[in-house]
């Protein structure tokens, strides 16, 4: 591609990003309009946009989301989320901060075992019901959970899609991620709980009357359809097993989710049209547009030039390189979706590691993973989980604006990335 295409692609992306931030036009319209402009100016084409694994729409993400949204749609009809909402509020004695802390920990743990997008799809409906019961604004709780999902997803190979790319390229195992990233992730979850106590302090208003009402409820009475609940939970367990056994079965998460959704509709009494009505179609359309826009930056060589520039700055200095890679990845992952970013950076990181003679304990790879995963918390569109929750919130008439999310996301990203830099320096250099 020539310089004209590169410049035009950058202009389209920045223009679209500015419109998303301004919220003058709905983000779905902006993403689809931006994708259309990328095709019109020739920054990408229909073959790249629809069929390229490197620069096209990530259909694995789209169909994973679609399949899990359908399963969640069936479970919603059973009363399961009402049950969990009442149960969690009663365990926290209806104290708002305790409720938030509990939801943060549950979200982080689930994100490590599943993936962070699946987790927020399951936990967001519970949160909306909890907030409704306690007469609390849902936005702070949903934002806290998204931040927790991205931090928790950092801990394991399956927790965040960039980790799967890194593991494949670097030859890392599930246990490698547990040993190197899980301890830091656990510490960062505790830090997040403390930050949320400060950031959302005005939210934690205890209503004694509402608390008494909830404490008197019997959560089992919330279950409307026990048979459908059993069928749904069995299918969900099979889907989770399919995610966890990916290294053995080699089925993509999207295939597992779609098979699960199809099986649940086939064996249950749920109407197909009702289940499809639960899918967040605007969210899927937003992702499709975003992927095409980022594909334009990849096809015109913009992202590759940024990555090469980073590689030149790093050189053969492993300590400086690790810290620069972590920081740079965090900054870029707040702007560009971290999946195509890591896909682009993986071969460059591999070359850097090779130039350093193999590196110390895969430190460059851990720096890339931490930067990409934690940097996704910086803005409302920095990671897939963020976009999904914004879509759910909007659908439930509890909209979260770009800046409402980002002002908290930037604080959490700055603190967690700062602690990650300290961790990398201490573990792999100072105390090595």
C-alpha positions, 0 to 999 in steps of 0.5 A, a space after each residue: 500500500 502507498 502512503 496515500 492509503 496509509 494516511 487515509 486509513 489513519 484519518 478514517 480511524 481517528 475520525 471514527 474514534 473521535 465520533 465514538 468518543 463524542 457520542 454525537 452519533 451512535 457507535 454502531 453507525 460510526 463503526 459501520 460507516 468507518 468500515 465502509 469508508 475503509 473499503 471505499 478508499 481501498 485501505 482494505 477490500 472485501 476479501 480481506 474484510 470477510 476472509 482474512 485471518 490477519 486483517 478481517 472480521 474475527 468470526 470466532 469472536 462474533 460467533 462465540 458472542 452469538 452462541 453465548 448470548 443465545 445460551 444466556 437468553 435461555 437461562 434468563 427465562 428460568 429465573 436463574 439470574 434472579 436466584 443468583 441476585 437474591 443469593 449474592 445480596 443475602 450473602 453480602 447482607 445487602 451492603 452495597 460495597 460487599 456486593 460489589 467486592 463479591 461480584 468483582 472476585 466472582 467475575 475475576 475467577 470466572 474470567 480466568 476459567 472461561 474467557 472474559 467475554 463469556 463471563 460478563 455475558 453471564 454476570 451482567 444480567 445478575 448485576 442488573 437485577 441486584 442493582 434493581 433490588 437495592 435501588 442502586 445505579 448499575 453503571 458502577 457495578 458493571 464497570 467494576 466487573 468489566 475491569 475485573 474480567 480483564 484483570 482475571 482473564 490475564 491469569 490463564 491461557 484461556 482467559 483472554 484471546 491474546 493469551 492464546 495467540 501468545 501461547 501458540 507463538 511462544 510455545 507456552 503452556 497453561 501451567 506457564 501462565 498460571 505460574 507467571 501471571 496468576 500471582 500478579 493477577 490475584 494481587 491486582 484483583 485485591 487492588 481493584 477492590 480497594 480502588 473501587 471502594 474509593 472510585 465509587 464511594 458515593 454509590 454505596 448507599 445502604 437502604 435499610 428498608 430494601 435490605 430487610 425486604 431482600 433478606 426476607 426473600 426466599 431465592 428458590 421461589 425465583 426459579 420459574 422453570 426447573 426443567 429448563 434450568 437443568 437443561 441449560 446448566 447441563 449445556 453450559 457445563 458442556 460448553 465450559 468443558 469444551 473451552 477448558 479442553 480446547 488444547 485436547 479437542 482443538 475446537 474453536 470456542 466459537 464452534 463450542 458455543 454455537 454447538 451448545 446454543 443449537 443443542 439447548 434450543 433442540 432439547 428444550 422448549 425454548 422458541 428459536 425466535 425468542 432466543 434469537 431476540 435475546 442476541 445483542 445484534 448492535 454489539 455484533 455489528 459494532 465488532 464487525 465494523 471495528 474489525 474492518 477498520 482495524 483491518 484497514 490499518 493492518 493492510 496499509 501497514 500502519 500497525 506493522 510500522 508502529 510495531 517495527 518502530 517499537 522494536 527499533 526502540 527496544 533493541 537488545 536491552 531486555 529490561 528496557 525492552 520488557 518495560 517498553 513493550 509492556 507500557 507501549 502495549 498497554 497504550 495501544 491496546 486501549 485504542 486498538 482491539 488487543 486481538 489484532 494488536 497481539 497478532 501483529 506484535 507476536 512475530 516481532 516479539 519472537 524476533 526480539 526474543 531471538 535477538 536476545 538469545 532466548 531471553 530470561 524466562 519468557 519475560 518479553 512474552 509476559 510483558 506483551 500479555 500484561 500490556 495487551 490484557 490490562 491496557 484493554 481496561 483503559 477505554 470503553 472500546 479497549 477490549 471485547 468485554 467492555 463493548 459487550 457490557 456497554 451493549 447490555 447496559 444500553 439495552 437495559 436502559 442503563 447506558 454507560 457513556 464512553 467517558 463514564 467508563 474511560 475515566 475509571 478505566 484509565 485510573 485502574 489501567 495506570 495503577 495495574 500497569 504500574 504494578 505490573 512494571 514493578 512486578 516484571 522488574 522485581 521477578 525477572 531482573 532484580 530478584 532473578 
